[in-house]
Each structure stands twice: as C-alpha cells, then as structure tokens.
Amino acid sequence: MRPAVLTAIFVIAISVPFALVQLVQAGPPPAEPPPEPAQDLVPAGESFWLSLELVGPRGAQIDAARALLEPPVVDALPRGGSPPPGELVGRVDSLEQALRWVEQHAFAGGDFDGDVAPLPGGAILRDHGVHLTALVVTGAGPSGGTLPYPWPPAAALPTPSAWQPASLTVTRAPVFAAPSPRLPPASERYAEVGVADSLWQLGALERCSSAGECLRWAQILVRQGDRFYGAWIPAGLIVAEREWIAGPDQRRFALLASHRDRAGLGYVLVELRGDRDRSGAGEAPRGITHAHADPTWPSATLQLLGQQLLALIDGEPKLSLELVPTPSPQLR
C-alpha cells in the first residue's frame, strides 16, 4: 500500500452527533420525585475486587480465574453491593496492586524483536483456551461489599512506570488484537476506543510485508469504566501525552512515525485545540513523506518559532506552517 493511501486512512475521523429530544406535556408539571440518596464511593486507600470477563466454555472460565489467584490477590467473596462482572478472582489491598495485576495479565507471549507480538490476554488463551475481553477492577467498601470507584484521569492514577498516558488523534478508532503490515479492515477490529476512554501507550513496533512495506503500531491499554483491556492500534492514531508540543491559543502538535517502505517513510502531523475536543477543532492531520532507504527511523522533531511551526526529519525542514491566531468568538 502506498504511503499516500495509508495517510488518507489515518485522517478519517467519524463523529456521530446525537439529537436531544424534549417531550412537553400539557397541564401542570408533575411533582418532582424525592432526590435519590447519595451513593457512597470508595475512599482513597480502600481495597478492590478483581474479576475477568471471558469468552469460552464455562468450566474453562472458572479455571482461568482461579489460576490468577496468587499473592497479593486474596481469596474472598463480596458481602453486599452488586457482584463484580464476569468471573471473580479475589481482592487486593490497594489500587497500585490492582493496576499491577492488570499489567501482568493484559498481554502475554510474543517478542517485540520477533515475528509474533504479545497478544491481549495471550497467557489465558494459551493455558485455558478462553478469550479475555476485560480485566475488571471494582471498588470494595469497608464492610467487604462492592462500591463504585470515581476513576481519576489516566495521568492521575498510580500506574506502573511503563504506562504512558495517551490521546487519540481521531474521535473514535478501531483497535486490533495483533499488528500487521497493512491496516486491516475495520470489520476485523478487536474493539473500539473513543476520546472518552482512558488510554496508555506501552510500546511500539512495526510489521513488514515481504515487499518491504511496513506499518508502525502502538501497544496500548484501555480503560472503559471499571474494565481494562490491551490492544494494538496504528501508531498514527495515538499520541503519548509527553509527545505533544504546546503552541499558541491552546493548540498542541505532534509528529508521529506512521509507515515506510524500502525507498521512503511517512509521518503524520496532528493538531489538537483545547483539552479533549477532537470533533474537528484544529487542522486535519497532514501526511509527510521522506526519502529514506535505511531500515531505521531517522530523527523527527517539531520546532515552534514564533507563529511558525517547522517539521524536520533528519534535520531537514519538510513542512512549514504559519499559525494564524484563532479568532475570538463574537458575542451576540
């Protein structure tokens, strides 16, 4: 696949607006119901329940959950509240322990330097023949029941050092169970992620075809509510927070390695305006090509000089943008 085609694939972002429908009834308004009692939340420092959501034979699911019951996980049952989803494994005494448990079991097998990449839930599939869809972390109350946990942003969690908080470059994207030399069709997706999800990047690698066409992939962890899972996503669709370059008017920029072949390579320049708005605020991602026959990736940097943004590859300017100030909204 030509670099221009892959670049076109990466710049597609789908945002589906939802209409709010308000129903108005004739006559006096109904009496307001009494307020619901406030729901308790897990205080900081409390324990957490661990469970697995799996696909496969019931007996194998039970065996897989029991196999993960090892220190510091304690064998216990909740005493109150809604039961944790899936197959219960046990309880841990801190959020740090819960997140290390997620890291331990989210991926397994493979080798970054070999032909087989680590697979999401690979050890569970290998040992028990069941597919892992989520590692679930549920808050535990002081009396041993379950309680909702108010998850903070990704950067505020006590995660292992390898977890790098990250952002999507599009509104929503498919993710896959394994990397490949070409972008698979969306119908082969393992799951989908959106801007509301918490994301971490764990690493990156590339997969190459016999013709020398290579696509770069990012290994990620996703949190959707209490559920965590690992996946692979094309590297041009995600930015580690530490890679953003701050610009004027709350604009941020990143230059991402994307794909290469035997004669050249491609990067994607992405822009974000504001904090979490990726619904069209900012310029469309731009593809940059560079002649390069070496199998290694050259240096690629962004420089901000006043109102001018420069993208340099191997020290050579490849793109220059004049950053026109964002007009202030008009008050009416």
C-alpha positions as CSV (number, residue, x, y, z in Angstrom):
1,M,0.0,0.0,0.0
2,R,1.4,3.4,-1.0
3,P,2.2,5.9,1.8
4,A,-0.4,8.4,0.4
5,V,-3.1,5.8,0.8
6,L,-2.2,4.9,4.4
7,T,-2.1,8.6,5.2
8,A,-5.6,9.1,3.8
9,I,-6.8,6.2,6.0
10,F,-5.3,7.9,9.1
11,V,-7.0,11.2,8.7
12,I,-10.6,9.8,8.7
13,A,-12.4,10.6,11.9
14,I,-16.1,9.9,12.4
15,S,-18.1,11.9,14.9
16,V,-21.8,11.0,15.3
17,P,-23.8,13.8,16.7
18,F,-26.8,12.8,18.8
19,A,-30.0,15.0,18.9
20,L,-31.6,15.8,22.2
21,V,-35.4,15.3,22.1
22,Q,-37.5,17.0,24.8
23,L,-41.1,15.9,25.4
24,V,-43.6,18.6,26.5
25,Q,-46.9,17.7,28.1
26,A,-49.9,19.9,28.6
27,G,-51.2,20.7,32.1
28,P,-49.4,21.4,35.3
29,P,-45.9,19.9,35.7
30,P,-45.8,16.7,37.7
31,A,-44.4,16.8,41.2
32,E,-40.7,16.3,41.4
33,P,-39.6,12.9,42.8
34,P,-37.7,13.0,46.0
35,P,-33.9,13.1,45.5
36,E,-32.1,9.7,45.5
37,P,-29.8,9.2,48.4
38,A,-26.2,9.9,47.6
39,Q,-24.2,6.8,46.6
40,D,-21.1,6.0,48.6
41,L,-17.8,6.0,46.7
42,V,-14.7,4.1,47.5
43,P,-12.4,6.2,49.7
44,A,-8.8,6.5,48.8
45,G,-6.7,3.7,50.1
46,E,-9.5,1.1,50.2
47,S,-9.3,-2.3,48.6
48,F,-10.5,-3.5,45.2
49,W,-12.2,-6.6,43.7
50,L,-10.6,-8.2,40.6
51,S,-12.5,-10.2,38.0
52,L,-12.3,-11.4,34.4
53,E,-14.7,-11.2,31.5
54,L,-14.0,-14.1,29.2
55,V,-15.4,-15.8,26.2
56,G,-15.3,-19.6,26.1
57,P,-16.5,-22.7,27.9
58,R,-17.8,-22.1,31.4
59,G,-15.6,-24.5,33.2
60,A,-12.5,-23.1,31.5
61,Q,-13.5,-19.6,32.6
62,I,-13.7,-20.7,36.2
63,D,-10.3,-22.4,35.9
64,A,-8.8,-19.3,34.3
65,A,-10.0,-17.1,37.2
66,R,-8.7,-19.5,39.8
67,A,-5.3,-19.6,38.1
68,L,-4.9,-15.9,38.6
69,L,-5.4,-16.1,42.4
70,E,-1.9,-15.6,43.6
71,P,-0.3,-13.1,46.0
72,P,-1.1,-10.3,46.6
73,V,-4.6,-11.3,45.5
74,V,-6.7,-12.6,48.5
75,D,-9.3,-15.3,48.0
76,A,-12.5,-13.6,49.3
77,L,-16.2,-13.0,48.3
78,P,-18.1,-9.7,48.3
79,R,-20.6,-9.2,51.1
80,G,-23.0,-6.7,49.7
81,G,-23.5,-4.5,46.7
82,S,-23.6,-5.5,43.1
83,P,-21.3,-8.5,42.3
84,P,-18.3,-7.7,40.1
85,P,-18.8,-8.6,36.5
86,G,-17.5,-11.8,35.0
87,E,-15.5,-14.4,37.0
88,L,-14.3,-13.3,40.4
89,V,-10.6,-13.7,41.1
90,G,-10.3,-12.1,44.5
91,R,-9.4,-8.9,46.3
92,V,-6.3,-6.7,46.6
93,D,-5.5,-4.1,49.3
94,S,-4.6,-1.1,47.1
95,L,-5.1,0.4,43.7
96,E,-1.4,0.1,42.9
97,Q,-1.7,-3.7,43.4
98,A,-4.8,-3.8,41.2
99,L,-3.1,-1.9,38.3
100,R,0.0,-4.1,38.5
101,W,-2.4,-7.1,38.2
102,V,-3.8,-5.5,35.1
103,E,-0.4,-5.0,33.7
104,Q,0.6,-8.6,34.4
105,H,-2.3,-10.2,32.6
106,A,-3.3,-7.7,29.8
107,F,-0.7,-9.1,27.4
108,A,1.4,-12.2,27.2
109,G,3.6,-14.1,24.7
110,G,5.4,-12.8,21.7
111,D,8.5,-10.8,21.4
112,F,8.9,-7.2,20.2
113,D,12.0,-8.2,18.3
114,G,10.5,-11.4,16.7
115,D,7.6,-12.2,14.3
116,V,4.9,-12.7,17.0
117,A,3.7,-9.7,19.0
118,P,2.4,-10.0,22.6
119,L,-1.3,-10.8,22.4
120,P,-4.1,-9.4,24.6
121,G,-4.7,-12.0,27.3
122,G,-2.3,-14.3,25.5
123,A,-1.4,-16.5,28.5
124,I,-5.1,-17.0,29.4
125,L,-5.9,-18.1,25.9
126,R,-2.8,-20.4,25.7
127,D,-3.4,-22.0,29.1
128,H,-7.2,-22.3,29.3
129,G,-8.5,-21.8,25.7
130,V,-10.7,-18.8,26.6
131,H,-10.5,-15.3,25.2
132,L,-10.1,-12.4,27.6
133,T,-12.3,-9.4,26.9
134,A,-11.7,-7.3,30.0
135,L,-9.8,-7.3,33.3
136,V,-12.3,-5.7,35.8
137,V,-11.3,-3.6,38.8
138,T,-14.3,-2.9,41.1
139,G,-14.2,-0.8,44.3
140,A,-14.5,-2.6,47.6
141,G,-16.2,-1.0,50.6
142,P,-15.1,-1.1,54.3
143,S,-17.6,-3.8,55.1
144,G,-16.4,-6.1,52.2
145,G,-19.1,-5.2,49.7
146,T,-18.7,-3.5,46.3
147,L,-18.9,0.3,45.7
148,P,-18.4,2.5,42.6
149,Y,-15.0,3.9,42.3
150,P,-14.5,7.5,41.0
151,W,-11.8,6.9,38.4
152,P,-9.5,9.9,38.0
153,P,-7.9,10.9,34.6
154,A,-5.3,8.5,33.2
155,A,-2.4,10.7,34.3
156,A,-3.6,10.8,37.9
157,L,-3.6,7.1,38.5
158,P,-0.6,5.3,40.3
159,T,0.2,3.3,37.2
160,P,3.4,1.3,36.6
161,S,6.2,3.3,35.0
162,A,5.8,1.8,31.6
163,W,2.2,3.2,31.2
164,Q,2.4,6.4,29.2
165,P,-0.9,8.4,29.2
166,A,-2.0,9.0,25.6
167,S,-4.7,10.6,23.4
168,L,-6.4,9.6,20.2
169,T,-5.8,11.7,17.2
170,V,-9.3,11.0,15.9
171,T,-12.7,10.9,17.6
172,R,-13.1,7.1,17.5
173,A,-10.8,4.3,16.2
174,P,-10.8,0.5,15.8
175,V,-8.2,-1.4,17.6
176,F,-6.8,-4.9,16.9
177,A,-5.6,-8.0,18.6
178,A,-2.3,-8.1,16.7
179,P,-0.3,-5.8,14.4
180,S,0.1,-6.5,10.7
181,P,2.0,-5.0,7.7
182,R,-1.2,-3.3,6.4
183,L,-4.1,-1.7,8.0
184,P,-6.8,-4.4,8.4
185,P,-10.4,-3.6,7.5
186,A,-12.5,-2.1,10.4
187,S,-14.7,-5.3,10.4
188,E,-11.7,-7.2,11.8
189,R,-11.4,-4.9,14.8
190,Y,-10.9,-6.4,18.2
191,A,-12.7,-3.5,19.9
192,E,-13.2,0.3,19.5
193,V,-11.8,3.2,21.5
194,G,-13.1,6.8,21.8
195,V,-12.0,10.1,23.2
196,A,-13.9,9.4,26.5
197,D,-11.7,6.3,27.2
198,S,-8.6,6.4,29.3
199,L,-5.6,5.3,27.2
200,W,-2.0,4.4,27.9
201,Q,0.8,3.5,25.4
202,L,3.1,0.7,26.5
203,G,5.4,0.5,23.5
204,A,5.6,0.5,19.7
205,L,6.8,-1.8,16.9
206,E,6.4,-2.2,13.1
207,R,5.3,-5.1,11.0
208,C,6.6,-5.5,7.4
209,S,5.5,-7.4,4.4
210,S,7.8,-9.4,2.1
211,A,7.7,-6.4,-0.3
212,G,9.2,-4.2,2.4
213,E,6.1,-2.2,3.2
214,C,5.9,-1.6,7.0
215,L,3.2,-0.2,9.3
216,R,4.0,1.1,12.7
217,W,1.8,0.1,15.6
218,A,1.3,1.2,19.2
219,Q,0.7,-1.3,22.1
220,I,-2.0,0.3,24.3
221,L,-4.1,-0.3,27.4
222,V,-7.6,1.0,27.5
223,R,-9.9,1.7,30.5
224,Q,-13.6,1.9,29.9
225,G,-15.3,2.4,33.2
226,D,-14.1,-0.4,35.5
227,R,-12.9,-2.5,32.6
228,F,-9.3,-2.7,31.3
229,Y,-8.0,-4.4,28.2
230,G,-4.9,-4.4,25.9
231,A,-4.9,-3.9,22.2
232,W,-2.9,-2.7,19.2
233,I,-3.6,0.5,17.2
234,P,-1.8,2.1,14.2
235,A,0.7,4.5,15.6
236,G,-0.6,7.4,13.6
237,L,-3.9,7.3,15.6
238,I,-2.5,7.8,19.1
239,V,-0.2,10.3,20.8
240,A,1.6,9.8,24.1
241,E,0.9,12.9,26.2
242,R,4.6,13.6,26.6
243,E,5.0,13.9,22.8
244,W,2.7,16.9,22.4
245,I,4.3,20.3,21.6
246,A,2.5,23.2,23.1
247,G,1.7,26.1,20.7
248,P,-0.3,29.4,20.9
249,D,-4.1,29.6,21.5
250,Q,-4.2,26.2,23.4
251,R,-3.0,24.4,20.3
252,R,-0.9,21.3,20.5
253,F,1.1,19.4,17.8
254,A,2.7,16.0,17.4
255,L,4.8,14.4,14.7
256,L,4.1,10.6,14.5
257,A,6.0,7.9,12.7
258,S,3.5,6.0,10.6
259,H,4.7,3.8,7.8
260,R,7.7,3.1,5.5
261,D,8.8,1.1,2.5
262,R,12.2,0.3,1.0
263,A,12.5,3.8,-0.6
264,G,10.9,6.2,1.9
265,L,8.8,6.7,5.0
266,G,5.8,8.6,6.2
267,Y,4.9,10.7,9.2
268,V,1.7,12.3,10.3
269,L,1.4,15.8,11.8
270,V,-1.6,16.1,14.1
271,E,-3.0,19.1,15.8
272,L,-5.3,19.4,18.9
273,R,-7.0,22.6,20.1
274,G,-8.2,22.7,23.6
275,D,-8.2,19.8,26.0
276,R,-10.3,16.9,24.8
277,D,-12.1,18.3,21.8
278,R,-11.3,16.2,18.7
279,S,-14.6,16.9,16.9
280,G,-13.0,19.0,14.2
281,A,-11.3,21.8,16.2
282,G,-7.9,22.1,14.5
283,E,-6.5,21.3,11.1
284,A,-6.9,17.9,9.5
285,P,-3.8,15.6,10.1
286,R,-1.1,16.1,7.4
287,G,1.0,13.4,5.9
288,I,4.7,14.0,5.4
289,T,6.9,11.7,3.2
290,H,10.7,11.5,3.3
291,A,13.1,9.6,1.0
292,H,14.9,7.1,3.3
293,A,16.4,3.7,2.3
294,D,17.8,2.8,5.7
295,P,15.7,0.3,7.8
296,T,16.0,2.5,10.9
297,W,13.8,5.6,11.6
298,P,15.6,9.0,11.4
299,S,15.2,11.8,13.9
300,A,11.9,13.7,13.6
301,T,11.2,16.9,15.5
302,L,8.9,19.9,15.6
303,Q,10.2,23.4,16.2
304,L,8.0,26.4,17.1
305,L,9.5,29.7,16.1
306,G,7.0,32.5,17.0
307,Q,3.9,31.8,14.8
308,Q,5.7,29.3,12.6
309,L,5.8,25.6,13.1
310,L,8.5,23.6,11.4
311,A,8.6,19.8,10.9
312,L,12.1,18.5,10.5
313,I,13.2,14.9,9.5
314,D,16.9,14.2,9.7
315,G,17.4,17.9,10.4
316,E,15.8,18.7,7.0
317,P,12.7,21.0,7.1
318,K,9.8,19.1,5.5
319,L,6.8,21.2,6.3
320,S,6.3,24.8,7.5
321,L,3.0,26.1,8.9
322,E,2.1,29.7,9.7
323,L,-0.1,29.5,12.8
324,V,-2.8,32.1,12.2
325,P,-4.3,33.2,15.6
326,T,-7.6,31.7,16.4
327,P,-10.4,34.4,16.2
328,S,-12.2,35.1,19.4
329,P,-15.9,34.2,19.4
330,Q,-18.3,37.1,18.7
331,L,-20.7,37.9,21.5
332,R,-24.3,38.5,20.4
